[in-house]
Amino acid sequence: MASYNRTAILKEVEKSSLRAEPLAFEIGDTVNVHTRIQEGEKERIQIFNGVVIARRGSGTRELFTVRRIVAGEGVERSFPVNSPKIAKLEVVRSGRVRRAKLFYLRDRMGKSVRLVERRAKKEAAPAAE
């Protein structure tokens, strides 16, 4: 009886569908997601900007959720990380968070929705010899 590792086989099959350069973002980041929209024969880019409140799954099934406020209403949209429909993802600012899921932002209004900006880590200074 041949023994095989089901997870290893799935990872090998999924490898061809993954992005060559993975998207670099974290939970709490404010991002602009450039999405390809097909309208008849034409294709255009639509930008959805907001705060990344969740990231879940792995491999080809990995999703992230972006939340924004439009005309006083909260709008959330989930995107597959490895989708070819995502043309580009820009990180506008990085928020400092202590949780993996920011669902508590759904209950907040106004200025309390804003996250504190995360400062960039300083480069290590070369050691004096």
MODELLER restraints for C-alpha pairs under 7 A, 6 or more apart:
rsr = mdl.restraints
at = mdl.atoms
rsr.add(forms.Gaussian(group=physical.xy_distance, feature=features.Distance(at['CA:14:A'], at['CA:59:A']), mean=6.85, stdev=0.5))
rsr.add(forms.Gaussian(group=physical.xy_distance, feature=features.Distance(at['CA:14:A'], at['CA:60:A']), mean=6.40, stdev=0.5))
rsr.add(forms.Gaussian(group=physical.xy_distance, feature=features.Distance(at['CA:17:A'], at['CA:60:A']), mean=6.73, stdev=0.5))
rsr.add(forms.Gaussian(group=physical.xy_distance, feature=features.Distance(at['CA:18:A'], at['CA:60:A']), mean=6.31, stdev=0.5))
rsr.add(forms.Gaussian(group=physical.xy_distance, feature=features.Distance(at['CA:18:A'], at['CA:82:A']), mean=5.61, stdev=0.5))
rsr.add(forms.Gaussian(group=physical.xy_distance, feature=features.Distance(at['CA:19:A'], at['CA:82:A']), mean=5.49, stdev=0.5))
rsr.add(forms.Gaussian(group=physical.xy_distance, feature=features.Distance(at['CA:23:A'], at['CA:89:A']), mean=6.92, stdev=0.5))
rsr.add(forms.Gaussian(group=physical.xy_distance, feature=features.Distance(at['CA:25:A'], at['CA:91:A']), mean=6.76, stdev=0.5))
rsr.add(forms.Gaussian(group=physical.xy_distance, feature=features.Distance(at['CA:27:A'], at['CA:52:A']), mean=5.29, stdev=0.5))
rsr.add(forms.Gaussian(group=physical.xy_distance, feature=features.Distance(at['CA:27:A'], at['CA:53:A']), mean=5.84, stdev=0.5))
rsr.add(forms.Gaussian(group=physical.xy_distance, feature=features.Distance(at['CA:27:A'], at['CA:54:A']), mean=6.33, stdev=0.5))
rsr.add(forms.Gaussian(group=physical.xy_distance, feature=features.Distance(at['CA:27:A'], at['CA:100:A']), mean=6.59, stdev=0.5))
rsr.add(forms.Gaussian(group=physical.xy_distance, feature=features.Distance(at['CA:28:A'], at['CA:51:A']), mean=5.89, stdev=0.5))
rsr.add(forms.Gaussian(group=physical.xy_distance, feature=features.Distance(at['CA:28:A'], at['CA:52:A']), mean=5.31, stdev=0.5))
rsr.add(forms.Gaussian(group=physical.xy_distance, feature=features.Distance(at['CA:28:A'], at['CA:53:A']), mean=6.12, stdev=0.5))
rsr.add(forms.Gaussian(group=physical.xy_distance, feature=features.Distance(at['CA:28:A'], at['CA:94:A']), mean=6.37, stdev=0.5))
rsr.add(forms.Gaussian(group=physical.xy_distance, feature=features.Distance(at['CA:28:A'], at['CA:95:A']), mean=4.73, stdev=0.5))
rsr.add(forms.Gaussian(group=physical.xy_distance, feature=features.Distance(at['CA:28:A'], at['CA:96:A']), mean=6.57, stdev=0.5))
rsr.add(forms.Gaussian(group=physical.xy_distance, feature=features.Distance(at['CA:28:A'], at['CA:97:A']), mean=6.14, stdev=0.5))
rsr.add(forms.Gaussian(group=physical.xy_distance, feature=features.Distance(at['CA:29:A'], at['CA:51:A']), mean=5.64, stdev=0.5))
rsr.add(forms.Gaussian(group=physical.xy_distance, feature=features.Distance(at['CA:29:A'], at['CA:52:A']), mean=5.65, stdev=0.5))
rsr.add(forms.Gaussian(group=physical.xy_distance, feature=features.Distance(at['CA:29:A'], at['CA:91:A']), mean=6.52, stdev=0.5))
rsr.add(forms.Gaussian(group=physical.xy_distance, feature=features.Distance(at['CA:29:A'], at['CA:93:A']), mean=5.83, stdev=0.5))
rsr.add(forms.Gaussian(group=physical.xy_distance, feature=features.Distance(at['CA:29:A'], at['CA:94:A']), mean=4.27, stdev=0.5))
rsr.add(forms.Gaussian(group=physical.xy_distance, feature=features.Distance(at['CA:29:A'], at['CA:95:A']), mean=5.22, stdev=0.5))
rsr.add(forms.Gaussian(group=physical.xy_distance, feature=features.Distance(at['CA:30:A'], at['CA:50:A']), mean=5.33, stdev=0.5))
rsr.add(forms.Gaussian(group=physical.xy_distance, feature=features.Distance(at['CA:30:A'], at['CA:51:A']), mean=4.30, stdev=0.5))
rsr.add(forms.Gaussian(group=physical.xy_distance, feature=features.Distance(at['CA:30:A'], at['CA:52:A']), mean=6.37, stdev=0.5))
rsr.add(forms.Gaussian(group=physical.xy_distance, feature=features.Distance(at['CA:30:A'], at['CA:91:A']), mean=6.02, stdev=0.5))
rsr.add(forms.Gaussian(group=physical.xy_distance, feature=features.Distance(at['CA:30:A'], at['CA:92:A']), mean=5.46, stdev=0.5))
rsr.add(forms.Gaussian(group=physical.xy_distance, feature=features.Distance(at['CA:30:A'], at['CA:93:A']), mean=5.24, stdev=0.5))
rsr.add(forms.Gaussian(group=physical.xy_distance, feature=features.Distance(at['CA:30:A'], at['CA:94:A']), mean=6.20, stdev=0.5))
rsr.add(forms.Gaussian(group=physical.xy_distance, feature=features.Distance(at['CA:31:A'], at['CA:49:A']), mean=5.49, stdev=0.5))
rsr.add(forms.Gaussian(group=physical.xy_distance, feature=features.Distance(at['CA:31:A'], at['CA:50:A']), mean=5.69, stdev=0.5))
rsr.add(forms.Gaussian(group=physical.xy_distance, feature=features.Distance(at['CA:31:A'], at['CA:51:A']), mean=6.26, stdev=0.5))
rsr.add(forms.Gaussian(group=physical.xy_distance, feature=features.Distance(at['CA:31:A'], at['CA:89:A']), mean=6.72, stdev=0.5))
rsr.add(forms.Gaussian(group=physical.xy_distance, feature=features.Distance(at['CA:31:A'], at['CA:90:A']), mean=5.48, stdev=0.5))
rsr.add(forms.Gaussian(group=physical.xy_distance, feature=features.Distance(at['CA:31:A'], at['CA:91:A']), mean=4.47, stdev=0.5))
rsr.add(forms.Gaussian(group=physical.xy_distance, feature=features.Distance(at['CA:31:A'], at['CA:92:A']), mean=5.34, stdev=0.5))
rsr.add(forms.Gaussian(group=physical.xy_distance, feature=features.Distance(at['CA:32:A'], at['CA:47:A']), mean=6.11, stdev=0.5))
rsr.add(forms.Gaussian(group=physical.xy_distance, feature=features.Distance(at['CA:32:A'], at['CA:48:A']), mean=5.67, stdev=0.5))
rsr.add(forms.Gaussian(group=physical.xy_distance, feature=features.Distance(at['CA:32:A'], at['CA:49:A']), mean=4.26, stdev=0.5))
rsr.add(forms.Gaussian(group=physical.xy_distance, feature=features.Distance(at['CA:32:A'], at['CA:50:A']), mean=6.84, stdev=0.5))
rsr.add(forms.Gaussian(group=physical.xy_distance, feature=features.Distance(at['CA:32:A'], at['CA:89:A']), mean=5.74, stdev=0.5))
rsr.add(forms.Gaussian(group=physical.xy_distance, feature=features.Distance(at['CA:32:A'], at['CA:90:A']), mean=5.09, stdev=0.5))
rsr.add(forms.Gaussian(group=physical.xy_distance, feature=features.Distance(at['CA:32:A'], at['CA:91:A']), mean=6.53, stdev=0.5))
rsr.add(forms.Gaussian(group=physical.xy_distance, feature=features.Distance(at['CA:32:A'], at['CA:92:A']), mean=6.96, stdev=0.5))
rsr.add(forms.Gaussian(group=physical.xy_distance, feature=features.Distance(at['CA:33:A'], at['CA:47:A']), mean=5.46, stdev=0.5))
rsr.add(forms.Gaussian(group=physical.xy_distance, feature=features.Distance(at['CA:33:A'], at['CA:48:A']), mean=5.14, stdev=0.5))
rsr.add(forms.Gaussian(group=physical.xy_distance, feature=features.Distance(at['CA:33:A'], at['CA:49:A']), mean=6.09, stdev=0.5))
rsr.add(forms.Gaussian(group=physical.xy_distance, feature=features.Distance(at['CA:33:A'], at['CA:86:A']), mean=6.99, stdev=0.5))
rsr.add(forms.Gaussian(group=physical.xy_distance, feature=features.Distance(at['CA:33:A'], at['CA:88:A']), mean=6.23, stdev=0.5))
rsr.add(forms.Gaussian(group=physical.xy_distance, feature=features.Distance(at['CA:33:A'], at['CA:89:A']), mean=4.69, stdev=0.5))
rsr.add(forms.Gaussian(group=physical.xy_distance, feature=features.Distance(at['CA:33:A'], at['CA:90:A']), mean=6.62, stdev=0.5))
rsr.add(forms.Gaussian(group=physical.xy_distance, feature=features.Distance(at['CA:34:A'], at['CA:45:A']), mean=6.05, stdev=0.5))
rsr.add(forms.Gaussian(group=physical.xy_distance, feature=features.Distance(at['CA:34:A'], at['CA:46:A']), mean=5.66, stdev=0.5))
rsr.add(forms.Gaussian(group=physical.xy_distance, feature=features.Distance(at['CA:34:A'], at['CA:47:A']), mean=4.55, stdev=0.5))
rsr.add(forms.Gaussian(group=physical.xy_distance, feature=features.Distance(at['CA:34:A'], at['CA:48:A']), mean=6.62, stdev=0.5))
rsr.add(forms.Gaussian(group=physical.xy_distance, feature=features.Distance(at['CA:34:A'], at['CA:86:A']), mean=5.89, stdev=0.5))
rsr.add(forms.Gaussian(group=physical.xy_distance, feature=features.Distance(at['CA:34:A'], at['CA:87:A']), mean=5.40, stdev=0.5))
rsr.add(forms.Gaussian(group=physical.xy_distance, feature=features.Distance(at['CA:34:A'], at['CA:88:A']), mean=5.05, stdev=0.5))
rsr.add(forms.Gaussian(group=physical.xy_distance, feature=features.Distance(at['CA:34:A'], at['CA:89:A']), mean=6.06, stdev=0.5))
rsr.add(forms.Gaussian(group=physical.xy_distance, feature=features.Distance(at['CA:35:A'], at['CA:45:A']), mean=5.41, stdev=0.5))
rsr.add(forms.Gaussian(group=physical.xy_distance, feature=features.Distance(at['CA:35:A'], at['CA:46:A']), mean=5.18, stdev=0.5))
rsr.add(forms.Gaussian(group=physical.xy_distance, feature=features.Distance(at['CA:35:A'], at['CA:47:A']), mean=6.17, stdev=0.5))
rsr.add(forms.Gaussian(group=physical.xy_distance, feature=features.Distance(at['CA:35:A'], at['CA:85:A']), mean=5.67, stdev=0.5))
rsr.add(forms.Gaussian(group=physical.xy_distance, feature=features.Distance(at['CA:35:A'], at['CA:86:A']), mean=4.63, stdev=0.5))
rsr.add(forms.Gaussian(group=physical.xy_distance, feature=features.Distance(at['CA:35:A'], at['CA:87:A']), mean=5.66, stdev=0.5))
rsr.add(forms.Gaussian(group=physical.xy_distance, feature=features.Distance(at['CA:36:A'], at['CA:43:A']), mean=6.62, stdev=0.5))
rsr.add(forms.Gaussian(group=physical.xy_distance, feature=features.Distance(at['CA:36:A'], at['CA:44:A']), mean=5.73, stdev=0.5))
rsr.add(forms.Gaussian(group=physical.xy_distance, feature=features.Distance(at['CA:36:A'], at['CA:45:A']), mean=4.65, stdev=0.5))
rsr.add(forms.Gaussian(group=physical.xy_distance, feature=features.Distance(at['CA:36:A'], at['CA:46:A']), mean=6.39, stdev=0.5))
rsr.add(forms.Gaussian(group=physical.xy_distance, feature=features.Distance(at['CA:36:A'], at['CA:85:A']), mean=5.06, stdev=0.5))
rsr.add(forms.Gaussian(group=physical.xy_distance, feature=features.Distance(at['CA:36:A'], at['CA:86:A']), mean=6.23, stdev=0.5))
rsr.add(forms.Gaussian(group=physical.xy_distance, feature=features.Distance(at['CA:36:A'], at['CA:87:A']), mean=6.29, stdev=0.5))
rsr.add(forms.Gaussian(group=physical.xy_distance, feature=features.Distance(at['CA:37:A'], at['CA:43:A']), mean=5.63, stdev=0.5))
rsr.add(forms.Gaussian(group=physical.xy_distance, feature=features.Distance(at['CA:37:A'], at['CA:44:A']), mean=5.29, stdev=0.5))
rsr.add(forms.Gaussian(group=physical.xy_distance, feature=features.Distance(at['CA:37:A'], at['CA:45:A']), mean=5.93, stdev=0.5))
rsr.add(forms.Gaussian(group=physical.xy_distance, feature=features.Distance(at['CA:37:A'], at['CA:46:A']), mean=6.63, stdev=0.5))
rsr.add(forms.Gaussian(group=physical.xy_distance, feature=features.Distance(at['CA:38:A'], at['CA:44:A']), mean=6.59, stdev=0.5))
rsr.add(forms.Gaussian(group=physical.xy_distance, feature=features.Distance(at['CA:49:A'], at['CA:68:A']), mean=6.80, stdev=0.5))
rsr.add(forms.Gaussian(group=physical.xy_distance, feature=features.Distance(at['CA:50:A'], at['CA:66:A']), mean=5.58, stdev=0.5))
rsr.add(forms.Gaussian(group=physical.xy_distance, feature=features.Distance(at['CA:50:A'], at['CA:67:A']), mean=5.11, stdev=0.5))
rsr.add(forms.Gaussian(group=physical.xy_distance, feature=features.Distance(at['CA:50:A'], at['CA:68:A']), mean=4.53, stdev=0.5))
rsr.add(forms.Gaussian(group=physical.xy_distance, feature=features.Distance(at['CA:51:A'], at['CA:66:A']), mean=5.32, stdev=0.5))
rsr.add(forms.Gaussian(group=physical.xy_distance, feature=features.Distance(at['CA:51:A'], at['CA:67:A']), mean=5.26, stdev=0.5))
rsr.add(forms.Gaussian(group=physical.xy_distance, feature=features.Distance(at['CA:51:A'], at['CA:68:A']), mean=6.50, stdev=0.5))
rsr.add(forms.Gaussian(group=physical.xy_distance, feature=features.Distance(at['CA:52:A'], at['CA:64:A']), mean=6.99, stdev=0.5))
rsr.add(forms.Gaussian(group=physical.xy_distance, feature=features.Distance(at['CA:52:A'], at['CA:65:A']), mean=5.74, stdev=0.5))
rsr.add(forms.Gaussian(group=physical.xy_distance, feature=features.Distance(at['CA:52:A'], at['CA:66:A']), mean=4.44, stdev=0.5))
rsr.add(forms.Gaussian(group=physical.xy_distance, feature=features.Distance(at['CA:52:A'], at['CA:67:A']), mean=6.44, stdev=0.5))
rsr.add(forms.Gaussian(group=physical.xy_distance, feature=features.Distance(at['CA:53:A'], at['CA:65:A']), mean=5.80, stdev=0.5))
rsr.add(forms.Gaussian(group=physical.xy_distance, feature=features.Distance(at['CA:53:A'], at['CA:66:A']), mean=5.94, stdev=0.5))
rsr.add(forms.Gaussian(group=physical.xy_distance, feature=features.Distance(at['CA:53:A'], at['CA:67:A']), mean=6.65, stdev=0.5))
rsr.add(forms.Gaussian(group=physical.xy_distance, feature=features.Distance(at['CA:53:A'], at['CA:101:A']), mean=5.71, stdev=0.5))
rsr.add(forms.Gaussian(group=physical.xy_distance, feature=features.Distance(at['CA:53:A'], at['CA:102:A']), mean=4.70, stdev=0.5))
rsr.add(forms.Gaussian(group=physical.xy_distance, feature=features.Distance(at['CA:53:A'], at['CA:103:A']), mean=6.55, stdev=0.5))
rsr.add(forms.Gaussian(group=physical.xy_distance, feature=features.Distance(at['CA:54:A'], at['CA:64:A']), mean=5.53, stdev=0.5))
rsr.add(forms.Gaussian(group=physical.xy_distance, feature=features.Distance(at['CA:54:A'], at['CA:65:A']), mean=5.18, stdev=0.5))
rsr.add(forms.Gaussian(group=physical.xy_distance, feature=features.Distance(at['CA:54:A'], at['CA:100:A']), mean=6.79, stdev=0.5))
rsr.add(forms.Gaussian(group=physical.xy_distance, feature=features.Distance(at['CA:54:A'], at['CA:101:A']), mean=4.90, stdev=0.5))
rsr.add(forms.Gaussian(group=physical.xy_distance, feature=features.Distance(at['CA:54:A'], at['CA:102:A']), mean=6.48, stdev=0.5))
rsr.add(forms.Gaussian(group=physical.xy_distance, feature=features.Distance(at['CA:55:A'], at['CA:63:A']), mean=5.74, stdev=0.5))
rsr.add(forms.Gaussian(group=physical.xy_distance, feature=features.Distance(at['CA:55:A'], at['CA:64:A']), mean=4.22, stdev=0.5))
rsr.add(forms.Gaussian(group=physical.xy_distance, feature=features.Distance(at['CA:55:A'], at['CA:65:A']), mean=6.44, stdev=0.5))
rsr.add(forms.Gaussian(group=physical.xy_distance, feature=features.Distance(at['CA:56:A'], at['CA:62:A']), mean=5.69, stdev=0.5))
rsr.add(forms.Gaussian(group=physical.xy_distance, feature=features.Distance(at['CA:56:A'], at['CA:63:A']), mean=5.45, stdev=0.5))
rsr.add(forms.Gaussian(group=physical.xy_distance, feature=features.Distance(at['CA:56:A'], at['CA:64:A']), mean=6.37, stdev=0.5))
rsr.add(forms.Gaussian(group=physical.xy_distance, feature=features.Distance(at['CA:57:A'], at['CA:63:A']), mean=6.25, stdev=0.5))
rsr.add(forms.Gaussian(group=physical.xy_distance, feature=features.Distance(at['CA:60:A'], at['CA:82:A']), mean=6.19, stdev=0.5))
rsr.add(forms.Gaussian(group=physical.xy_distance, feature=features.Distance(at['CA:61:A'], at['CA:80:A']), mean=6.95, stdev=0.5))
rsr.add(forms.Gaussian(group=physical.xy_distance, feature=features.Distance(at['CA:62:A'], at['CA:80:A']), mean=5.86, stdev=0.5))
rsr.add(forms.Gaussian(group=physical.xy_distance, feature=features.Distance(at['CA:62:A'], at['CA:81:A']), mean=5.72, stdev=0.5))
rsr.add(forms.Gaussian(group=physical.xy_distance, feature=features.Distance(at['CA:63:A'], at['CA:78:A']), mean=6.42, stdev=0.5))
rsr.add(forms.Gaussian(group=physical.xy_distance, feature=features.Distance(at['CA:63:A'], at['CA:79:A']), mean=5.50, stdev=0.5))
rsr.add(forms.Gaussian(group=physical.xy_distance, feature=features.Distance(at['CA:63:A'], at['CA:80:A']), mean=4.37, stdev=0.5))
rsr.add(forms.Gaussian(group=physical.xy_distance, feature=features.Distance(at['CA:63:A'], at['CA:81:A']), mean=5.48, stdev=0.5))
rsr.add(forms.Gaussian(group=physical.xy_distance, feature=features.Distance(at['CA:64:A'], at['CA:78:A']), mean=5.51, stdev=0.5))
rsr.add(forms.Gaussian(group=physical.xy_distance, feature=features.Distance(at['CA:64:A'], at['CA:79:A']), mean=5.49, stdev=0.5))
rsr.add(forms.Gaussian(group=physical.xy_distance, feature=features.Distance(at['CA:64:A'], at['CA:80:A']), mean=6.52, stdev=0.5))
rsr.add(forms.Gaussian(group=physical.xy_distance, feature=features.Distance(at['CA:64:A'], at['CA:81:A']), mean=6.68, stdev=0.5))
rsr.add(forms.Gaussian(group=physical.xy_distance, feature=features.Distance(at['CA:65:A'], at['CA:76:A']), mean=6.60, stdev=0.5))
rsr.add(forms.Gaussian(group=physical.xy_distance, feature=features.Distance(at['CA:65:A'], at['CA:77:A']), mean=5.57, stdev=0.5))
rsr.add(forms.Gaussian(group=physical.xy_distance, feature=features.Distance(at['CA:65:A'], at['CA:78:A']), mean=4.19, stdev=0.5))
rsr.add(forms.Gaussian(group=physical.xy_distance, feature=features.Distance(at['CA:65:A'], at['CA:79:A']), mean=6.36, stdev=0.5))
rsr.add(forms.Gaussian(group=physical.xy_distance, feature=features.Distance(at['CA:66:A'], at['CA:76:A']), mean=5.58, stdev=0.5))
rsr.add(forms.Gaussian(group=physical.xy_distance, feature=features.Distance(at['CA:66:A'], at['CA:77:A']), mean=5.43, stdev=0.5))
rsr.add(forms.Gaussian(group=physical.xy_distance, feature=features.Distance(at['CA:66:A'], at['CA:78:A']), mean=6.30, stdev=0.5))
rsr.add(forms.Gaussian(group=physical.xy_distance, feature=features.Distance(at['CA:67:A'], at['CA:74:A']), mean=6.86, stdev=0.5))
rsr.add(forms.Gaussian(group=physical.xy_distance, feature=features.Distance(at['CA:67:A'], at['CA:75:A']), mean=5.67, stdev=0.5))
rsr.add(forms.Gaussian(group=physical.xy_distance, feature=features.Distance(at['CA:67:A'], at['CA:76:A']), mean=4.32, stdev=0.5))
rsr.add(forms.Gaussian(group=physical.xy_distance, feature=features.Distance(at['CA:67:A'], at['CA:77:A']), mean=6.58, stdev=0.5))
rsr.add(forms.Gaussian(group=physical.xy_distance, feature=features.Distance(at['CA:68:A'], at['CA:74:A']), mean=5.80, stdev=0.5))
rsr.add(forms.Gaussian(group=physical.xy_distance, feature=features.Distance(at['CA:68:A'], at['CA:75:A']), mean=5.38, stdev=0.5))
rsr.add(forms.Gaussian(group=physical.xy_distance, feature=features.Distance(at['CA:68:A'], at['CA:76:A']), mean=6.46, stdev=0.5))
rsr.add(forms.Gaussian(group=physical.xy_distance, feature=features.Distance(at['CA:69:A'], at['CA:75:A']), mean=5.95, stdev=0.5))
rsr.add(forms.Gaussian(group=physical.xy_distance, feature=features.Distance(at['CA:94:A'], at['CA:117:A']), mean=5.65, stdev=0.5))
rsr.add(forms.Gaussian(group=physical.xy_distance, feature=features.Distance(at['CA:94:A'], at['CA:118:A']), mean=5.43, stdev=0.5))
rsr.add(forms.Gaussian(group=physical.xy_distance, feature=features.Distance(at['CA:95:A'], at['CA:115:A']), mean=5.30, stdev=0.5))
rsr.add(forms.Gaussian(group=physical.xy_distance, feature=features.Distance(at['CA:95:A'], at['CA:116:A']), mean=5.48, stdev=0.5))
rsr.add(forms.Gaussian(group=physical.xy_distance, feature=features.Distance(at['CA:95:A'], at['CA:117:A']), mean=4.48, stdev=0.5))
rsr.add(forms.Gaussian(group=physical.xy_distance, feature=features.Distance(at['CA:95:A'], at['CA:118:A']), mean=5.12, stdev=0.5))
rsr.add(forms.Gaussian(group=physical.xy_distance, feature=features.Distance(at['CA:96:A'], at['CA:115:A']), mean=6.54, stdev=0.5))
rsr.add(forms.Gaussian(group=physical.xy_distance, feature=features.Distance(at['CA:96:A'], at['CA:116:A']), mean=5.53, stdev=0.5))
rsr.add(forms.Gaussian(group=physical.xy_distance, feature=features.Distance(at['CA:96:A'], at['CA:117:A']), mean=5.64, stdev=0.5))
rsr.add(forms.Gaussian(group=physical.xy_distance, feature=features.Distance(at['CA:96:A'], at['CA:118:A']), mean=4.69, stdev=0.5))
rsr.add(forms.Gaussian(group=physical.xy_distance, feature=features.Distance(at['CA:105:A'], at['CA:113:A']), mean=5.91, stdev=0.5))
